[in-house]
Amino acid sequence: MFKTRCISAVFLVIIALVTLLMGGPVLALTLYAISMIAFFELARACKIHTQVKCNALEAICYLAITVYYGMMYAYLDDTLFVPWLIVFFFAVLFVYVFSFPKFTANQIMAAYFCVLYAPVMFSFIYKIRQTSYGIYLVWMVFVASWVSDTFAYLTGMLFGRHKLAPVLSPKKSIEGSIGGIVGSALAGMLFGYFFGLKIQQGNAMIFICGIIGAVGSVISQLGDLAASAIKRNHEMKDYGKLIPGHGGIMDRFDSVIVTAPMIYFLVIYLIH
């Protein structure tokens, strides 16, 4: 299992390197594909997808995701986001009303949530990449999630004594959580040092990227626990089997999903 996880991780890193460095349509299409898969995994978990065929509610959601990514690529600003939210809301209500009682209110609300939770949140990786210095700053998403996970795991193994969320995730400890935050902050500071040299802004970037790393780690851990809560609510071990040794897209990117929007806003307000 460990060997399988390592091989899968190497492939994920290679894909991330290629798509993030290329940016533009390659990154947008990659995120779109990942978002569609993530929505399918969530739809199955939340009992929106209940048959072999795609139902009307799922079809509306897939269409909404496609329109959203088309808008994001064509218009990088968010002027059409609220109109999209409202039109999508009415489209979901239309399906609910005119197919009643095929879908329950819980399924309708879950469908709306699932589109916002994964596909929309994933899109912030592209938004970060399109900012000034985005080719560098986009990596802070992974510093604040994957590096945080690694430090939290190692610190928890060595010093973990007090449970962070004993009912939801008994193996996670407060000490591990703190280790993840500190490790992510330190990794952010190291990143900020080299990034500061690149843009000739010196020590300022060390401090700013350290803050981004620490805040991102907190949000990353929250995202990890939230994804676990959904699985426990629906008595699932993994969201899928797409990535050998890791599970599905939602299993591997649960922390990245929620970290990306936070990193985007921190980058906009602290650096730009």
Buried (B, 14 or more C-beta within 10 A) or exposed (E): EEEEEEEBBEEBEEEBEEBBEEBEEEBBEBBBEBBBBBBBBBBBBBEBBEEEEEBBBBEBBBEBBBBBBEBBBEEEEEEBBEEBBEEBEEBBEEBBEEEEEEBEEEBBEBBBBBBEBBBBBBBBBBBBBBBEBBBBBBBBBBBBBBBBBBBBBBBBEEBBEEBBBEEBBEEBBBBBBBBBBBBBBBBBBBBBBEBBEEEEBEEEBBBBBBBBBBBBBBBBBBBBBBBBBBBEEEEBEBBBEBBEBBBBBBBBBBBBBBBBBBBBEBBEEBBE
